[in-house]
Amino acid sequence: MFYVLINSNGIEVRESKEMLTLEEMQNLVGIEGESAYIEVASYRSFSDKSLAMICDDEFLMKGCQPTCITNEGDVVQGQVLVLGTNKAEEDFGLLSQQQVEIVKSETRLVHRK
């Protein structure tokens, strides 16, 4: 199973045996290594509607650079975490290889000059 990070370096797939804890998610979004409050940036950014983009809800105040654009046209800034959602448990979950491929093929990165 996997989770995906989207940042200024592009798309990074990380393997994980267990679902991330809230603290781990908070440390991954925004500025890596700095704790953050998480916010779901979009549930509709991918053809698989069970995928969620998660970011630091204070990315504007922290001056994070634009990272990617959602299918709705919203610009997400800072480091973005992509996880699956489990509506039955109302919680996040890790991604399958097929979901990782969807994220990689459908993510619109913001290109820097």
Secondary structure, DSSP 4 states (H G I P E B T S, - for coil): -EEEEEETTEEEEEE-SSPPPHHHHHHHSBSTTS---EEEEESSSSSSTTEEEEEETTTTTTTPPEEEE-TTSPEEESBEEEEEEETTTTEEEPBPHHHHHHHHHH-EEPPP-
